[in-house]
């Protein structure tokens, strides 16, 4: 099977166009040479459970990648995550000249120790399965393979690169400002950020915009009474009517905003409410002939830009403040993932990536629609870098389910695209835009 993969890779290499330089041809040859090794590495890390709450497993995967990066000449460290209730992060740095490139991966998966989905399987030459083959141990292996190729081609020596592989992307630790401190500090030192999530699972696309993911909690209180007194001057509308007014108000004011969604996912209401915040559930007690005293609603907001997010939150606050008689309400917004806005620098970076892909014979790469891309760690870099792009992981399907698969051939393709892009980005003449 591996022989078939190698033959396919060699065939693709023959089709590389003349505009690929000697150094870039060395990059391609290195990826092909090390591809079987890359698949063995992927199998090794996939077979280690690293569910976000399996701290030992997350660190074990991190130590494997740390050893690989140490061997490639990076200075590495493990950042303990006890301050934010998670395992920790792997941070690696290679000091060189010119622009600093930040590469982002994550070590954890959604599959905890209790999951039945634990093993890597090579189904055929185009399908492999296992927890994290796509999201995103496959992306982490692409990072390693690209670094190996740059080193073999003699290009890594003068490059300035920071690699951050977080240990809690799938279930972020709290407080979030501590959990993402190392990533944000790396972004402040970088000019360009590249993320290796699997995007929409199609290697012919890349992500230049991601929407935010912020939670909200609506708390409403009314005056309890026998239902015969509802709507009277002293009793008013009750908590459930007020919550319904607010939620419908959100819909009427904001549902036509492009690329914006705000979903009320859980509601509890009645005479008493017990809200389990950790599980985002709970219990409520009430009777049809009693005016509800309490209502709790939780949901999320996904916005395309900081401006849209702020406008949305301000509008929601205004709607909440317009109380029905004898009710009161408040809305609380929690820490969340910021948006990666579709700015010009990101599209410029996509154009460089697209050219590299075409020069390598892999065809065009287009932008993923923002509503098809969830929140990811790269969004934390948006305020600090001139360019950012995500979705450089493998071709995949079935992410976050026991049917997760990826295409092993895409590991090599993405490593070639990435390494050639990075090499070209270190050439000053192709850089546009200013660090934010």
PyMOL commands that set and color helices and strands:
alter all, ss='L'
color gray80, all
select helices_A, chain A and resi 2-14+22-46+55-71+82-84+137-152+156-158+176-179+181-189+227-229+239-254+306-321+344-359+370-372+377-381+408-425+428-430
alter helices_A, ss='H'
color red, helices_A
select strands_A, chain A and resi 75-80+88-94+97-106+121-124+127-129+159-166+192-195+205-206+214-221+261-270+272-276+281-285+294-302+328-333+366-367+387-389+396-397+405-406
alter strands_A, ss='S'
color yellow, strands_A
deselect
rebuild
show_as cartoon
